[in-house]
């Protein structure tokens, strides 16, 4: 395959999607991943209509339309199960043109790997720096690239070289997550409890993704204790999850930037705009970044011009996502004096108004 050489640093969802988009735009792409083998981090993903549109733009319709991939609702409930608000799946698809679906992160990563085509994935290749000629690998090797995309996560090496803004911001919130098989159907959605938020997302092949977030350690004992406040099926699903498969993460983000690029290098996904997960938009935003990057750098467009166009397309909407994700975290984990008022306001909002609030995030059909 001929084309200008591009280096994508990071082989996660954003990096693989960027490689696919750039290859389709005519670039000769190499993905550098420091892990010795592909390892999907995380568990389940809520892929909202904007993320589904991006998958289709990347040629991954088969992922969205695979048998058993659930179309889910966006129900919001109190810990006791009282419904505060609910999005009908048909209403979501009707307004935004695509469904809200549940995917296992590993399934999506496998599909992205299969779609890479002639792009190259180099495993065990740690990028330690970049310059005008390309990337430098641990061990001293250098690789030429006319375009460098940092998709290497929240503690991005590429970002450190381009921006140098230090460590990400610690929200003080911790999340625990897991996937478990369940023979019985489970309700999808999110539950707001006292100081804790929890959620369930059906996945294909009888699997269920669960998550919990709050302040504190959220070790195994704490997760089980907090789950009892929500009632079944959450405590049962957590108890049935292999403890070794439960993920625990401190939730971090960064303040939005006004510019991501320097020279022929730019950022994408969590390297560019890490956000708290309270809107379920991290992976969706990375997929949208990838599509916009490919569109901005197609047909021999000069790199600087293309990267400027990419930023014009993506910095404003991702800035909104970072800020609204912080607001959503405050709402979900509101202190006791504010919970009753919060619940009342959510209950009083008609479904149409709740859907309209999603327009700037998901985009109208």
ABEGO torsion letter per residue (X at the ends): XBEBBBBBBEABAAAAAAAAAAAAAGBBBBBBBABABBBBBEBBBBBBAAAAAAAAAAGAAAAAABBGBBBBBABBBBAAGBBABBBBAAAAAAAAGBBBBBBBAAAAAAAAAAAAEABBBBBGBBBABBBAAEBBBBGGBBBBBABBBBAAEABBAAAAAAAGAEBBBBAGBBBBBBBBBBABBBBBEBBBBBGBBBBBBBBBGGBBBBBBBEBEAGBAAAAAAAAAAAEOAAAAAAAABBAAABBBBBBBBBBBBABABBEABBBBEAAABBBBAAAGAAAAAAAAAAAAAAAAABGGBBAAAAAAAAAAAAAAAAAAAAAAAAAAAAAAABBAAAAAAAAAAAAABBAAAAAAAAAAAAEBX
